[in-house]
Amino acid sequence: MLKITGLDKLQKELKEITQALNRLDGDLGAVSFDPHDPMSIEAAIQSVNQIVDNRIESYTDNPFVGSLAEKMKNQYRESILQKAAEARLQSNEDS
């Protein structure tokens, strides 16, 4: 007979993942920045990181949630950097 153990831990982790995803779903908030000011851009990135961290703070021990949060932060970071670059390009074209 085959005995499977550890399902309680797996069920707990899956429940936490679901709860974390629900907390990250939807509008996270808004940040603003000056596309010509690197400090302002970095502050916006840090603000988004803090928003994500705050949403999942109850699940930091869950490795999947932590990995997901890092991927989200990287995507938001890239999005902010891209928007800043586009805004700088647009302002150069306008002048």
Backbone bond lengths (Angstrom), bond angles and torsions (degrees), N, CA, C in turn:
res aa  C-N    CA-C-N  psi(-1)  N-CA   C-N-CA  omega(-1)  CA-C   N-CA-C  phi
1 M - - - 1.445 - - 1.520 108.59 -
2 L 1.293 114.96 137.42 1.458 121.84 -179.89 1.525 109.33 -96.07
3 K 1.310 115.84 127.98 1.459 119.99 179.54 1.526 108.64 -112.70
4 I 1.293 115.73 125.62 1.466 121.31 179.38 1.522 108.27 -101.27
5 T 1.325 115.30 128.22 1.466 119.31 178.84 1.528 109.38 -122.04
6 G 1.289 115.90 164.14 1.464 120.65 176.37 1.514 114.32 90.09
7 L 1.329 116.36 5.13 1.472 118.24 -179.32 1.525 112.11 -68.58
8 D 1.321 116.73 -30.20 1.471 118.71 178.36 1.529 110.48 -61.00
9 K 1.319 116.48 -43.90 1.464 120.72 179.61 1.524 110.09 -64.80
10 L 1.322 116.54 -43.38 1.463 120.49 179.68 1.534 111.06 -63.27
11 Q 1.323 116.41 -42.54 1.470 119.63 178.32 1.523 111.12 -62.96
12 K 1.321 116.73 -39.49 1.473 120.62 178.06 1.529 110.06 -63.39
13 E 1.337 116.77 -44.52 1.462 120.29 -179.85 1.526 111.32 -64.55
14 L 1.330 116.70 -41.02 1.465 119.57 178.73 1.528 111.36 -64.91
15 K 1.309 117.01 -38.60 1.462 120.93 177.14 1.526 110.22 -63.73
16 E 1.323 117.03 -42.16 1.470 120.76 178.63 1.529 111.16 -64.67
17 I 1.327 115.98 -40.01 1.466 119.86 178.67 1.520 110.10 -60.69
18 T 1.318 116.29 -45.74 1.462 120.73 178.89 1.525 110.85 -60.78
19 Q 1.312 116.86 -44.78 1.462 120.57 179.95 1.535 110.96 -64.30
20 A 1.318 116.48 -41.91 1.467 119.88 179.48 1.526 111.05 -65.00
21 L 1.329 116.54 -42.33 1.466 119.52 178.58 1.523 110.96 -62.18
22 N 1.322 116.40 -38.51 1.467 119.34 177.01 1.523 111.32 -63.86
23 R 1.307 117.16 -36.27 1.471 121.07 179.57 1.523 111.82 -71.97
24 L 1.328 116.38 -27.63 1.467 120.38 -179.18 1.529 112.28 -91.19
25 D 1.319 116.27 -9.80 1.454 120.13 -177.99 1.529 110.08 -75.66
26 G 1.303 115.44 143.65 1.465 120.29 175.60 1.517 112.64 92.56
27 D 1.296 114.21 -161.60 1.459 121.70 -176.08 1.527 110.19 -74.20
28 L 1.323 116.94 120.97 1.463 120.44 -179.79 1.522 112.08 -86.82
29 G 1.306 116.62 -24.11 1.457 120.00 -176.32 1.516 109.34 138.99
30 A 1.290 115.98 -175.74 1.457 120.67 -178.82 1.521 109.57 -131.28
31 V 1.306 114.59 146.89 1.457 120.75 174.36 1.522 107.66 -130.39
32 S 1.299 115.90 153.87 1.454 119.98 175.29 1.527 108.30 -128.42
33 F 1.325 114.94 157.48 1.467 119.21 -178.30 1.512 109.14 -159.28
34 D 1.315 114.02 158.69 1.459 121.73 173.52 1.522 107.09 -91.57
35 P 1.332 118.73 115.47 1.459 120.29 -175.85 1.530 114.20 -64.71
36 H 1.326 117.06 -13.43 1.469 121.16 179.39 1.533 111.86 -97.82
37 D 1.314 116.94 -0.92 1.462 121.51 -176.94 1.536 109.97 -117.36
38 P 1.334 117.30 104.38 1.465 120.06 -178.86 1.533 113.39 -56.95
39 M 1.332 117.29 -34.11 1.473 120.17 178.75 1.531 110.49 -66.05
40 S 1.312 115.72 -38.84 1.458 120.49 178.63 1.529 110.49 -66.22
41 I 1.311 116.73 -40.36 1.468 121.52 178.28 1.532 109.85 -64.35
42 E 1.311 116.46 -45.35 1.466 120.08 179.36 1.524 110.83 -63.76
43 A 1.326 117.36 -38.86 1.472 120.68 178.01 1.532 110.48 -62.43
44 A 1.321 116.82 -39.13 1.465 120.33 178.00 1.528 110.62 -64.52
45 I 1.318 116.25 -42.25 1.468 120.58 178.08 1.534 110.29 -61.91
46 Q 1.320 116.08 -44.60 1.475 119.65 179.76 1.527 111.18 -65.35
47 S 1.330 117.17 -35.42 1.468 120.68 177.43 1.528 111.10 -62.59
48 V 1.326 116.00 -44.32 1.465 119.73 178.42 1.526 110.07 -64.55
49 N 1.322 117.06 -42.55 1.467 120.02 178.09 1.531 110.61 -58.27
50 Q 1.325 116.19 -41.24 1.461 120.25 -179.73 1.528 111.53 -66.52
51 I 1.319 115.67 -39.04 1.465 119.69 177.68 1.532 109.96 -60.65
52 V 1.330 116.56 -47.00 1.471 120.28 179.45 1.528 109.85 -62.56
53 D 1.323 116.98 -46.29 1.473 119.96 -179.66 1.523 111.40 -60.06
54 N 1.311 117.09 -41.53 1.464 120.41 -179.94 1.524 111.82 -63.74
55 R 1.320 115.42 -36.60 1.471 119.06 -178.74 1.521 112.81 -68.84
56 I 1.328 116.77 -28.46 1.466 118.52 -175.36 1.522 113.09 -114.36
57 E 1.304 117.60 14.73 1.461 119.76 -173.73 1.530 113.17 -59.07
58 S 1.290 117.77 -25.06 1.472 120.32 179.53 1.526 112.42 -76.56
59 Y 1.318 116.80 -10.95 1.462 120.42 -172.75 1.530 112.77 -122.15
60 T 1.304 117.61 24.11 1.464 120.28 -174.86 1.524 113.22 -66.51
61 D 1.327 117.56 -20.99 1.464 119.84 179.30 1.527 112.58 -79.57
62 N 1.316 116.40 -11.73 1.463 120.30 -178.68 1.531 108.43 -86.11
63 P 1.338 118.01 115.51 1.467 120.08 -175.17 1.529 113.83 -62.10
64 F 1.316 117.46 -34.62 1.461 118.88 -179.90 1.518 110.49 -67.39
65 V 1.321 117.01 -42.14 1.463 120.89 -179.89 1.536 109.91 -63.83
66 G 1.315 116.41 -42.27 1.466 119.71 178.50 1.524 111.73 -61.80
67 S 1.317 116.25 -42.64 1.463 120.70 178.22 1.519 111.28 -64.14
68 L 1.309 116.24 -42.73 1.468 121.15 178.68 1.529 110.40 -62.64
69 A 1.322 116.09 -42.39 1.468 120.20 -179.41 1.529 110.70 -63.43
70 E 1.320 117.31 -41.04 1.467 120.21 178.86 1.532 110.97 -64.23
71 K 1.315 116.74 -39.97 1.467 119.88 177.80 1.526 110.66 -64.44
72 M 1.331 116.51 -41.45 1.470 119.55 178.65 1.527 110.58 -63.21
73 K 1.327 116.43 -43.75 1.468 119.90 -179.51 1.527 110.44 -61.43
74 N 1.325 116.51 -41.52 1.468 119.66 178.76 1.530 111.32 -64.23
75 Q 1.327 116.67 -39.53 1.470 119.61 178.64 1.523 110.98 -65.54
76 Y 1.321 116.94 -42.84 1.466 120.01 178.62 1.528 110.43 -65.52
77 R 1.331 116.10 -40.10 1.469 120.31 177.85 1.526 110.30 -58.62
78 E 1.326 115.85 -49.02 1.462 119.97 180.00 1.526 111.09 -62.35
79 S 1.309 117.05 -37.86 1.463 120.87 179.08 1.534 111.17 -64.83
80 I 1.314 116.62 -44.22 1.473 120.32 178.65 1.531 110.13 -63.38
81 L 1.332 116.92 -44.95 1.471 119.93 179.76 1.530 110.87 -62.33
82 Q 1.317 116.69 -39.64 1.463 120.61 179.60 1.527 110.49 -66.22
83 K 1.322 116.92 -44.10 1.469 120.23 179.61 1.526 110.79 -64.20
84 A 1.310 117.13 -37.45 1.468 120.27 177.79 1.526 110.24 -65.34
85 A 1.326 116.34 -43.50 1.469 120.26 179.50 1.532 110.52 -63.36
86 E 1.320 116.82 -42.52 1.465 120.53 178.72 1.530 111.28 -63.70
87 A 1.326 116.30 -40.05 1.468 120.23 179.33 1.528 110.69 -65.97
88 R 1.326 117.02 -40.38 1.474 120.04 177.51 1.523 110.34 -64.44
89 L 1.313 117.11 -43.71 1.464 121.78 179.41 1.529 109.99 -61.11
90 Q 1.323 116.15 -44.49 1.458 120.75 179.85 1.532 110.94 -62.27
91 S 1.339 116.51 -42.32 1.469 118.59 -178.98 1.524 110.83 -68.47
92 N 1.343 117.42 -31.23 1.465 120.01 176.69 1.533 110.95 -69.17
93 E 1.327 115.80 -36.64 1.463 119.58 179.02 1.529 111.91 -70.37
94 D 1.338 115.87 -31.39 1.462 120.67 -179.31 1.525 112.42 -75.34
95 S 1.331 117.38 -23.35 1.467 118.79 -177.06 1.504 113.57 -93.76
